[in-house]
Amino acid sequence: MRMTTNDMPTGITRIAAVIGDPVRHSLSPRLHNAGFAALGLDWFYVACPVAKGQAAQAIEAMRTLGIEGLSVTMPHKKSVAVAVDDLSPTAAKLGAVNCVRRDGDRLVGENTDGIGFVDSLRSQLQMDPDGLTIVIVGAGGAARSIALAMAEHGAQVGIFNRTATSAEEVVEIVGAASSVVQEEAIREADVIVNATPLGMSNDSLPFDPTLLSKGQSLIDLIYEPEKTALLLEAESLGVKTLNGVGMLLHQAGAQFQLWTGCEPPLKEMAQAVGLTLLDG
């Protein structure tokens, strides 16, 4: 059965979902449903609020209800990694899952955050990671995923975090291509990433923006607001900037392919969230 955005789900429609807390703000339903419609797939994607501590129950519900694919966001990535049957090598190394797929009767945890960032960098800034110096501000789940993927693709990665022990944990995961750095290292980086929640509301800036200069690129993983105070400061200095929508798109595209086996229609998915791709 071919399904479009005007069709109603039926008894044979395949369901995918995102779990998180909060999750009602998520752009993932728009991304995935646009992709399903573009390829005429009889799939439908919904957002399901799941309170902290209930990730294992959500995984059991996936089994019971026959949900075909699951996206996982805060605060469940580590808990889901424990609840699934198997982990991809990347998810096992990170100890965190942002996507669950079916492999017969088994549920496999994947992590597409890092490759989503790499693909966004290539697509939106026309930059290849190999040989780049990147400073990641923060040491949470997103920072770890990005650090590992960038190192695996040839970048030299610095981790700056207010709590040094957390930064050291990231370096332990990533290995020799990474190191703990101080804020001053931002001056010499090709790419700087804000992987903290600072800037989402009226928080203080995650680092001193006067360390930035023309010729650098700054990616703030926050996408609500569309332009944070940090991005606005960087733009005034002539720095190339991106918010987190591109990474969201590309990590969703990787999930789409894992679930459906189809090449994701990224142009249509991007259009659904107001994003224009440079290279398709």
TORKOL-4160 file (C-alpha; in steps of 0.2 Angstrom, whole numbers, padded with zeros to 4 digits, m for minus):
280
<pt num="1" X="0000" Y="0000" Z="0000"/>
<pt num="2" X="0007" Y="0017" Z="m0005"/>
<pt num="3" X="0004" Y="0030" Z="0009"/>
<pt num="4" X="0005" Y="0049" Z="0007"/>
<pt num="5" X="0003" Y="0063" Z="0020"/>
<pt num="6" X="m0015" Y="0064" Z="0016"/>
<pt num="7" X="m0018" Y="0045" Z="0020"/>
<pt num="8" X="m0023" Y="0038" Z="0037"/>
<pt num="9" X="m0013" Y="0024" Z="0045"/>
<pt num="10" X="m0021" Y="0007" Z="0042"/>
<pt num="11" X="m0019" Y="m0010" Z="0051"/>
<pt num="12" X="m0004" Y="m0014" Z="0041"/>
<pt num="13" X="0005" Y="0003" Z="0043"/>
<pt num="14" X="0022" Y="0001" Z="0051"/>
<pt num="15" X="0025" Y="0012" Z="0066"/>
<pt num="16" X="0041" Y="0021" Z="0072"/>
<pt num="17" X="0042" Y="0033" Z="0086"/>
<pt num="18" X="0054" Y="0044" Z="0097"/>
<pt num="19" X="0054" Y="0042" Z="0116"/>
<pt num="20" X="0061" Y="0056" Z="0127"/>
<pt num="21" X="0057" Y="0068" Z="0141"/>
<pt num="22" X="0052" Y="0081" Z="0135"/>
<pt num="23" X="0048" Y="0076" Z="0117"/>
<pt num="24" X="0033" Y="0085" Z="0111"/>
<pt num="25" X="0044" Y="0098" Z="0104"/>
<pt num="26" X="0053" Y="0086" Z="0093"/>
<pt num="27" X="0056" Y="0089" Z="0074"/>
<pt num="28" X="0058" Y="0070" Z="0071"/>
<pt num="29" X="0040" Y="0066" Z="0067"/>
<pt num="30" X="0041" Y="0080" Z="0053"/>
<pt num="31" X="0057" Y="0073" Z="0047"/>
<pt num="32" X="0053" Y="0055" Z="0046"/>
<pt num="33" X="0035" Y="0057" Z="0040"/>
<pt num="34" X="0041" Y="0068" Z="0026"/>
<pt num="35" X="0053" Y="0054" Z="0021"/>
<pt num="36" X="0040" Y="0041" Z="0022"/>
<pt num="37" X="0028" Y="0051" Z="0011"/>
<pt num="38" X="0042" Y="0055" Z="m0002"/>
<pt num="39" X="0045" Y="0037" Z="m0005"/>
<pt num="40" X="0027" Y="0031" Z="m0004"/>
<pt num="41" X="0031" Y="0020" Z="0011"/>
<pt num="42" X="0017" Y="0014" Z="0022"/>
<pt num="43" X="0025" Y="0020" Z="0038"/>
<pt num="44" X="0020" Y="0033" Z="0052"/>
<pt num="45" X="0031" Y="0041" Z="0065"/>
<pt num="46" X="0025" Y="0048" Z="0082"/>
<pt num="47" X="0032" Y="0056" Z="0097"/>
<pt num="48" X="0030" Y="0046" Z="0114"/>
<pt num="49" X="0034" Y="0055" Z="0130"/>
<pt num="50" X="0042" Y="0042" Z="0142"/>
<pt num="51" X="0047" Y="0048" Z="0159"/>
<pt num="52" X="0065" Y="0046" Z="0166"/>
<pt num="53" X="0067" Y="0029" Z="0173"/>
<pt num="54" X="0055" Y="0020" Z="0161"/>
<pt num="55" X="0066" Y="0017" Z="0146"/>
<pt num="56" X="0066" Y="m0002" Z="0149"/>
<pt num="57" X="0047" Y="m0002" Z="0149"/>
<pt num="58" X="0047" Y="0007" Z="0133"/>
<pt num="59" X="0058" Y="m0006" Z="0125"/>
<pt num="60" X="0047" Y="m0020" Z="0131"/>
<pt num="61" X="0032" Y="m0010" Z="0123"/>
<pt num="62" X="0042" Y="m0009" Z="0107"/>
<pt num="63" X="0043" Y="m0028" Z="0107"/>
<pt num="64" X="0025" Y="m0031" Z="0112"/>
<pt num="65" X="0017" Y="m0018" Z="0100"/>
<pt num="66" X="0028" Y="m0023" Z="0085"/>
<pt num="67" X="0035" Y="m0005" Z="0084"/>
<pt num="68" X="0047" Y="m0006" Z="0069"/>
<pt num="69" X="0059" Y="0008" Z="0074"/>
<pt num="70" X="0063" Y="0019" Z="0089"/>
<pt num="71" X="0073" Y="0035" Z="0091"/>
<pt num="72" X="0079" Y="0038" Z="0108"/>
<pt num="73" X="0083" Y="0055" Z="0115"/>
<pt num="74" X="0086" Y="0063" Z="0133"/>
<pt num="75" X="0086" Y="0056" Z="0146"/>
<pt num="76" X="0086" Y="0038" Z="0140"/>
<pt num="77" X="0101" Y="0034" Z="0129"/>
<pt num="78" X="0111" Y="0025" Z="0142"/>
<pt num="79" X="0096" Y="0016" Z="0149"/>
<pt num="80" X="0091" Y="0009" Z="0132"/>
<pt num="81" X="0108" Y="0003" Z="0129"/>
<pt num="82" X="0106" Y="m0009" Z="0144"/>
<pt num="83" X="0088" Y="m0014" Z="0139"/>
<pt num="84" X="0091" Y="m0019" Z="0121"/>
<pt num="85" X="0097" Y="m0037" Z="0115"/>
<pt num="86" X="0112" Y="m0031" Z="0105"/>
<pt num="87" X="0123" Y="m0016" Z="0102"/>
<pt num="88" X="0132" Y="m0010" Z="0086"/>
<pt num="89" X="0151" Y="m0007" Z="0089"/>
<pt num="90" X="0148" Y="0012" Z="0090"/>
<pt num="91" X="0134" Y="0011" Z="0103"/>
<pt num="92" X="0144" Y="m0002" Z="0113"/>
<pt num="93" X="0159" Y="0010" Z="0114"/>
<pt num="94" X="0149" Y="0025" Z="0118"/>
<pt num="95" X="0137" Y="0015" Z="0130"/>
<pt num="96" X="0123" Y="0025" Z="0123"/>
<pt num="97" X="0109" Y="0022" Z="0110"/>
<pt num="98" X="0099" Y="0034" Z="0100"/>
<pt num="99" X="0091" Y="0022" Z="0088"/>
<pt num="100" X="0084" Y="0004" Z="0090"/>
<pt num="101" X="0081" Y="m0007" Z="0075"/>
<pt num="102" X="0074" Y="m0024" Z="0073"/>
<pt num="103" X="0084" Y="m0039" Z="0068"/>
<pt num="104" X="0072" Y="m0053" Z="0067"/>
<pt num="105" X="0066" Y="m0055" Z="0085"/>
<pt num="106" X="0080" Y="m0046" Z="0092"/>
<pt num="107" X="0082" Y="m0027" Z="0096"/>
<pt num="108" X="0098" Y="m0019" Z="0091"/>
<pt num="109" X="0104" Y="m0002" Z="0098"/>
<pt num="110" X="0113" Y="0010" Z="0086"/>
<pt num="111" X="0120" Y="0027" Z="0088"/>
<pt num="112" X="0119" Y="0038" Z="0073"/>
<pt num="113" X="0123" Y="0055" Z="0082"/>
<pt num="114" X="0141" Y="0055" Z="0077"/>
<pt num="115" X="0139" Y="0051" Z="0059"/>
<pt num="116" X="0124" Y="0063" Z="0058"/>
<pt num="117" X="0136" Y="0077" Z="0063"/>
<pt num="118" X="0150" Y="0072" Z="0051"/>
<pt num="119" X="0137" Y="0071" Z="0037"/>
<pt num="120" X="0130" Y="0088" Z="0042"/>
<pt num="121" X="0148" Y="0096" Z="0042"/>
<pt num="122" X="0151" Y="0089" Z="0024"/>
<pt num="123" X="0134" Y="0094" Z="0017"/>
<pt num="124" X="0132" Y="0111" Z="0025"/>
<pt num="125" X="0149" Y="0118" Z="0027"/>
<pt num="126" X="0158" Y="0107" Z="0013"/>
<pt num="127" X="0171" Y="0102" Z="0026"/>
<pt num="128" X="0179" Y="0085" Z="0027"/>
<pt num="129" X="0184" Y="0080" Z="0045"/>
<pt num="130" X="0201" Y="0073" Z="0040"/>
<pt num="131" X="0215" Y="0084" Z="0046"/>
<pt num="132" X="0203" Y="0096" Z="0055"/>
<pt num="133" X="0206" Y="0102" Z="0073"/>
<pt num="134" X="0190" Y="0103" Z="0082"/>
<pt num="135" X="0186" Y="0109" Z="0100"/>
<pt num="136" X="0170" Y="0102" Z="0108"/>
<pt num="137" X="0163" Y="0111" Z="0122"/>
<pt num="138" X="0154" Y="0099" Z="0134"/>
<pt num="139" X="0156" Y="0081" Z="0138"/>
<pt num="140" X="0138" Y="0073" Z="0138"/>
<pt num="141" X="0131" Y="0060" Z="0126"/>
<pt num="142" X="0131" Y="0071" Z="0111"/>
<pt num="143" X="0149" Y="0077" Z="0114"/>
<pt num="144" X="0155" Y="0059" Z="0115"/>
<pt num="145" X="0146" Y="0054" Z="0099"/>
<pt num="146" X="0153" Y="0068" Z="0089"/>
<pt num="147" X="0171" Y="0066" Z="0097"/>
<pt num="148" X="0172" Y="0048" Z="0092"/>
<pt num="149" X="0165" Y="0050" Z="0075"/>
<pt num="150" X="0176" Y="0065" Z="0071"/>
<pt num="151" X="0192" Y="0056" Z="0077"/>
<pt num="152" X="0187" Y="0040" Z="0067"/>
<pt num="153" X="0186" Y="0052" Z="0052"/>
<pt num="154" X="0203" Y="0059" Z="0054"/>
<pt num="155" X="0201" Y="0075" Z="0065"/>
<pt num="156" X="0211" Y="0080" Z="0080"/>
<pt num="157" X="0198" Y="0082" Z="0094"/>
<pt num="158" X="0199" Y="0093" Z="0110"/>
<pt num="159" X="0187" Y="0092" Z="0124"/>
<pt num="160" X="0184" Y="0107" Z="0134"/>
<pt num="161" X="0172" Y="0105" Z="0149"/>
<pt num="162" X="0170" Y="0114" Z="0166"/>
<pt num="163" X="0172" Y="0097" Z="0175"/>
<pt num="164" X="0188" Y="0090" Z="0169"/>
<pt num="165" X="0184" Y="0072" Z="0175"/>
<pt num="166" X="0170" Y="0072" Z="0163"/>
<pt num="167" X="0181" Y="0078" Z="0149"/>
<pt num="168" X="0194" Y="0064" Z="0153"/>
<pt num="169" X="0180" Y="0051" Z="0152"/>
<pt num="170" X="0177" Y="0057" Z="0134"/>
<pt num="171" X="0195" Y="0055" Z="0130"/>
<pt num="172" X="0196" Y="0038" Z="0137"/>
<pt num="173" X="0182" Y="0033" Z="0125"/>
<pt num="174" X="0189" Y="0042" Z="0110"/>
<pt num="175" X="0208" Y="0038" Z="0112"/>
<pt num="176" X="0224" Y="0045" Z="0105"/>
<pt num="177" X="0216" Y="0057" Z="0093"/>
<pt num="178" X="0208" Y="0067" Z="0107"/>
<pt num="179" X="0214" Y="0077" Z="0122"/>
<pt num="180" X="0207" Y="0087" Z="0136"/>
<pt num="181" X="0210" Y="0106" Z="0132"/>
<pt num="182" X="0207" Y="0123" Z="0140"/>
<pt num="183" X="0196" Y="0136" Z="0134"/>
<pt num="184" X="0210" Y="0145" Z="0126"/>
<pt num="185" X="0212" Y="0131" Z="0113"/>
<pt num="186" X="0196" Y="0138" Z="0104"/>
<pt num="187" X="0207" Y="0151" Z="0097"/>
<pt num="188" X="0217" Y="0138" Z="0086"/>
<pt num="189" X="0202" Y="0127" Z="0081"/>
<pt num="190" X="0195" Y="0125" Z="0064"/>
<pt num="191" X="0178" Y="0120" Z="0070"/>
<pt num="192" X="0170" Y="0123" Z="0087"/>
<pt num="193" X="0155" Y="0114" Z="0094"/>
<pt num="194" X="0144" Y="0119" Z="0108"/>
<pt num="195" X="0137" Y="0102" Z="0114"/>
<pt num="196" X="0130" Y="0110" Z="0131"/>
<pt num="197" X="0112" Y="0116" Z="0134"/>
<pt num="198" X="0119" Y="0133" Z="0138"/>
<pt num="199" X="0110" Y="0146" Z="0127"/>
<pt num="200" X="0094" Y="0136" Z="0126"/>
<pt num="201" X="0086" Y="0150" Z="0137"/>
<pt num="202" X="0093" Y="0164" Z="0146"/>
<pt num="203" X="0109" Y="0154" Z="0152"/>
<pt num="204" X="0126" Y="0162" Z="0151"/>
<pt num="205" X="0137" Y="0158" Z="0136"/>
<pt num="206" X="0146" Y="0141" Z="0136"/>
<pt num="207" X="0163" Y="0150" Z="0132"/>
<pt num="208" X="0170" Y="0167" Z="0129"/>
<pt num="209" X="0165" Y="0171" Z="0111"/>
<pt num="210" X="0179" Y="0184" Z="0109"/>
<pt num="211" X="0191" Y="0168" Z="0107"/>
<pt num="212" X="0182" Y="0166" Z="0090"/>
<pt num="213" X="0189" Y="0174" Z="0074"/>
<pt num="214" X="0185" Y="0175" Z="0055"/>
<pt num="215" X="0189" Y="0158" Z="0046"/>
<pt num="216" X="0183" Y="0147" Z="0060"/>
<pt num="217" X="0166" Y="0138" Z="0060"/>
<pt num="218" X="0155" Y="0136" Z="0075"/>
<pt num="219" X="0141" Y="0123" Z="0077"/>
<pt num="220" X="0129" Y="0125" Z="0091"/>
<pt num="221" X="0119" Y="0109" Z="0093"/>
<pt num="222" X="0104" Y="0119" Z="0100"/>
<pt num="223" X="0091" Y="0123" Z="0087"/>
<pt num="224" X="0077" Y="0131" Z="0098"/>
<pt num="225" X="0080" Y="0146" Z="0097"/>
<pt num="226" X="0086" Y="0145" Z="0079"/>
<pt num="227" X="0100" Y="0157" Z="0083"/>
<pt num="228" X="0107" Y="0157" Z="0100"/>
<pt num="229" X="0116" Y="0172" Z="0108"/>
<pt num="230" X="0132" Y="0162" Z="0105"/>
<pt num="231" X="0128" Y="0160" Z="0086"/>
<pt num="232" X="0124" Y="0179" Z="0085"/>
<pt num="233" X="0140" Y="0184" Z="0093"/>
<pt num="234" X="0150" Y="0172" Z="0081"/>
<pt num="235" X="0141" Y="0179" Z="0066"/>
<pt num="236" X="0146" Y="0197" Z="0071"/>
<pt num="237" X="0164" Y="0191" Z="0071"/>
<pt num="238" X="0163" Y="0184" Z="0053"/>
<pt num="239" X="0163" Y="0166" Z="0059"/>
<pt num="240" X="0153" Y="0153" Z="0049"/>
<pt num="241" X="0139" Y="0146" Z="0060"/>
<pt num="242" X="0126" Y="0132" Z="0060"/>
<pt num="243" X="0113" Y="0126" Z="0073"/>
<pt num="244" X="0109" Y="0108" Z="0076"/>
<pt num="245" X="0095" Y="0105" Z="0063"/>
<pt num="246" X="0108" Y="0099" Z="0051"/>
<pt num="247" X="0114" Y="0086" Z="0063"/>
<pt num="248" X="0097" Y="0081" Z="0067"/>
<pt num="249" X="0092" Y="0079" Z="0049"/>
<pt num="250" X="0107" Y="0068" Z="0045"/>
<pt num="251" X="0106" Y="0057" Z="0060"/>
<pt num="252" X="0088" Y="0054" Z="0056"/>
<pt num="253" X="0092" Y="0050" Z="0039"/>
<pt num="254" X="0104" Y="0036" Z="0045"/>
<pt num="255" X="0090" Y="0029" Z="0056"/>
<pt num="256" X="0078" Y="0030" Z="0041"/>
<pt num="257" X="0090" Y="0019" Z="0031"/>
<pt num="258" X="0092" Y="0007" Z="0046"/>
<pt num="259" X="0074" Y="0004" Z="0048"/>
<pt num="260" X="0068" Y="0004" Z="0030"/>
<pt num="261" X="0083" Y="m0002" Z="0020"/>
<pt num="262" X="0079" Y="0013" Z="0008"/>
<pt num="263" X="0091" Y="0028" Z="0004"/>
<pt num="264" X="0083" Y="0043" Z="0014"/>
<pt num="265" X="0076" Y="0057" Z="0004"/>
<pt num="266" X="0086" Y="0070" Z="0013"/>
<pt num="267" X="0080" Y="0084" Z="0002"/>
<pt num="268" X="0062" Y="0081" Z="0006"/>
<pt num="269" X="0066" Y="0078" Z="0024"/>
<pt num="270" X="0076" Y="0094" Z="0025"/>
<pt num="271" X="0062" Y="0104" Z="0017"/>
<pt num="272" X="0050" Y="0098" Z="0031"/>
<pt num="273" X="0061" Y="0107" Z="0044"/>
<pt num="274" X="0065" Y="0123" Z="0033"/>
<pt num="275" X="0083" Y="0117" Z="0029"/>
<pt num="276" X="0091" Y="0119" Z="0012"/>
<pt num="277" X="0105" Y="0106" Z="0007"/>
<pt num="278" X="0119" Y="0112" Z="m0003"/>
<pt num="279" X="0124" Y="0096" Z="m0011"/>
<pt num="280" X="0107" Y="0086" Z="m0010"/>
